[in-house]
């Protein structure tokens, strides 16, 4: 199973992206990044309730992460990518 970080916790991510990732069963969601750190994300899926708690971008942890999914507004993507490139060795 591949480890994944989600950046974004809006309606589309909660209603479509997270359930799709769970259904795929190839990925393990390690962290959800949101502007609202500490927000609870509760996903009901196949009779189970999955609970996540969001973190701020400053607390992004890429150790043992295989993929990053960016699910935010298009005008914010460049700033997030620049932050990641600046903070982490992405090579």
N, C-alpha and C positions, 0 to 999 in steps of 0.2 A: 504494500500500500504506500502511495506517495503522499508526503506531507505538503499541506497547502496553507497559505495565509490569504485571507480575504481582506481586501481594503475596500471598505464601504459596507454600510449596514442599513441601507434604505429599503423601501418597500419591495423593489424588484429583486434585490439580493435576498431578502427574507422570504419572499413568496415564490420565487422561481429558481434562483441560483443555488441557494443552500439545499433545498430539496433535490435538485438535479444532481448536485455533487454527492449527496447521501445515497441517492438511488443508484448512481454509477458504481459505488463501492470500490473505486480505485483510489480514492483520495481520503485522507484524514485531515479534517479542518483543525489546525493547531492554534490559530489565532484569528480573531476578527478585529480589524482596525476601524475605528470610527472617530468622528469629531467629538462624540459624546462618550468619553471614557467611562467605563463602569456600567454602561447600559446592558440590561439583560436582553438576550435574544433567545426566545423560546420557539422551537420548531416542533410541531406535532407531525409525526411521520410514522405510518404503518403501526398505529396504536401505541407508539412510544413518544415520550416528550424529551427532546434533546435541549439542553440548556448551555448557552454560551454567555460569556461576559466580554464586552468589548474593551479594547485598550486603545490608547492614543497612538498616533503615528510615532511619537517620540519613544514609545515602548515597544516598537516593532522588533521582533526577535527572529532573525533569519537562520538561526542555527538549526541544522537538520531539516531545512525547508527545500522542497524540490520545485515548487511552483508558487507564483503570486498571481492571484486573480484581482484585477482592479475593476471594481464596479461602482464608479463614482461619476459625477458630471464631467463631461468632456473638457470643460474649461479648467478643471482642477487636476487633470491627469498629468500635465507637464510638470507642475509643481511637486507632485508626489514622486514622480520618477526622478526628478532632480534631487529631491531629498534622499531617496534611496541610494542613488549613485554616489552622492556626497558622503553619506554616512557609512556605507558598506562597500567592501571590495566585491564588485559584481562580475568580475572576470571568471 
